[in-house]
Amino acid sequence: MRKLGLIAGGGDLPIRLASQCQTIGRPLFVIRLKGMADPALKDFDGIEAGIAELGKGFAALKAAGCEAVCLAGVVKRPDFAALKPDWRGLKVLPGAIAAARRGDDALLRFLIGEFEAEGFHVEGAHEVAGGLTLARGPLGKLTPGPDHMSDIHKAFHVAGEIGGEQRFHHEVDDARGRREAGLAGNWLRANLPAIDAVLCSTAVLAIGHSPSSAQPGRA
């Protein structure tokens, strides 16, 4: 079992992961991100480091014998001008700024690449602790039919495109695109209210209408 280095941001997820490691006897070392990590994580072996102190973090992880790392918790996008990087952090700062301009996902992938370049195996939170992801299949008692599935696939397409490319927003200028966006939003509002806000906001961005105005078969 690899010793885990937990890079802990805010929220309770890092605490859950650390507690899971403690429960199953997995060796753990926690790097608490300064100003973000919950004080409760001080109960676990680790250090505190600034978000741009990569050299300090890498050195501590290696000294502790960590082979794997997991980045977890809430981390707000930093004000790059206000960061105080160490030498290792300064080296990656230009690349991090360039990645941040492409979006949060690009920035996260860039940082993961830096950990991998140092020889660490990067694990997702779901790999550290089970039960964090939903099982396959319907969430409730209702099951979408073939027509609904077409709309759901279009919704996934929206989610994939909305992160950076604008191509989908031009595609939905046609009647079919607007109709499918409306149908997807309406079906989810009627059957899966727990995720209403997520997909309705996508539909609003896609078709330019408020959620209440999106009707099946209408532009």
N, C-alpha and C positions, 0 to 999 in steps of 0.2 A: 504494500500500500504506500503510494507516494506521499511524502510529507507535503502538505498544502500550504502555500502562501496566499492568504486571503487579503486582497486589496480592497479595503472597506470604505465605501462612501456612506451616505446618510441612509436613514430608514431602518426598518427591522430585518430586511433580508440578510445582511451580513451577520446579524446576531443569530438568526435561524441557522445559517450555514455553519457558523462556529459551534453552535450548540449541537448540531448534527454530528460534526467531527468529534466533539467531546463524547457524545453518546456511543458512537461506534468505535471509539478508540483510535481515530485517525490522527496522526501527528499534525499539529497546526501551528502556524505563525501568522500573526495578523499585522498588517501595515494599516494603521488608522490614518486616513487622509485628514490632515489638519483642518479644523473648522467644519468638517462634514460628518465624520464618523461618530456614532453614538458613544457616549462615555462608558456605557456598559461593556464595551469591548476591551476596556482596560483590564478586565478580569482574565483575559487570555494573553498568553505570551506574545509579545510583539513590540512594535515601536510606533511612534507618530512621525509622519513625514509630510512635507508639503507636496502638492500635486505635481510640481515641477522638479522635485528632488529625486530624479530617477536614479542617479548614482547612489545616493544614500539607500534607496529602496532595494536596488539590485544587490548591493553589497550585503545588506541585512538579510535578504532572502537566501543568498548563497552561504553566508556564515551560519544561518540556522539550518542549513541542509535541505532546503525546499527544492523539490524537483518539479512541482506543478504549481500553477497559480490560478486563481479565480478572481475576476474583477466583478464586484457586486455592490449594489447600493446606488443611491441617488448622488450624482455628480453633476453639478451645474457647470455649463460651459464657462471656462474661466475668462477673465479679462487678461489677455495675453500681455498687455502692457504693464500690468501690475504684478506679474509673476516674479518670483525670486528663484530662478533655477540654479542648480549646481552645475558642474561642468558637463556631466552626462545629459542633464536636462537641456542645457544650452545647445548642445550638439543637435538634438532632435527638434528644437523649437521651430526652426523654419519649416520643416516637414509637417509638424503638427499644425501650424497655422495654415499651411496650404491644404491639408486634409480637412480642417474645420470649415474651410470655405466651400467644400463639397458636401457638407452635412455631417450630422452627428455620427451616422453609421461609418462614414469614411474616417472620421477621427478615431473612433473606437477600433476599427480595423488596423489603423496605423499604429496605435498603441499596443495592440495585441502582437503586431509584427515585431515591435521592439522587445517585448518579453520573449518571444520565440527566438529572436536573434541572440538573446543571452542564454539560450539553452533550456528555457522553461517550457513545459507542456502546459498549454492553456486549456482549462476546463470551464464549461458553462455551469451556471448555478444548478441547472437540472441534473447535471452529472454528479454534483457534490451531494445533493439532497433530493430524494425522490418526492413525488407528489406535488411538484411545482408546475407541472404542465397538465393540460386537459387531455382526457382520453379521446381516442378517435370516435366519431359518430355524433349524433344529435345531442344537444345539451339538455333538452327537455323531452316531453312525450310526443311532440310533433316532429314529423320527418318530412323534409322537403322533397317534392316530386321532381320529375325531369325538367319541367319548365322553370321551377325555382332554381335548380342547379345551374342552369344557363346564366341566370341573373347573379348567382353567387360567384361563379367563375369570373364574370365581368367585374364584380366588386373586388376580387383578389387582384385583378389586372389594375384596377384603380389604385389599390394600395401599393402595388409595385412601381407604378409610374409616378405617383405623387411625390416620391422622395427626391426627385431631381429633374427628370425629363418632363417636358410639357406636352409630349405627343398625344397623350390620352385626352387632354383637355381640348385638343383640336378635333379628335375623333368624335367626341360626344356632341359636336355641332350637328351631326346627322340625327334624324328622328329615332333610329333604332338605338343609338347610344343613349339618348335622353330617356327613351322609354325604359331601357334596361336599368339605368341608374335609378329611375323612379320606382320601378318594380322591386329592385333589390332593397331600397330603403323602406318601402312600405311593408314588404314581407317581414323584414327584420323587426320593424316597429311593432307589428302585430303579433309576432311569434317569439321573439327573443328580446324583450325589453331591457334585459340587463346590459346589452351591448348597443343599445339604441344610439347613444351619443357618438359612438365610434363611427358607425357606418353612415349615419345621417349626415355627419359633418363632411364625410367623403362625398356623399351625393350632392350636398349643397355646393361644394367646391366644383364638382363636375358639371352640374347643370345650371348653376347660377340662380337657383330658387331656394326659398325657405323650405324646411322640412314639411310644413303643412300644405304647401302648394304642389308638391310632387305627387302626381296621380298616375296610376297605371295607364299606359297607352297614350299619354298626353306629353306634349313637348313643354 
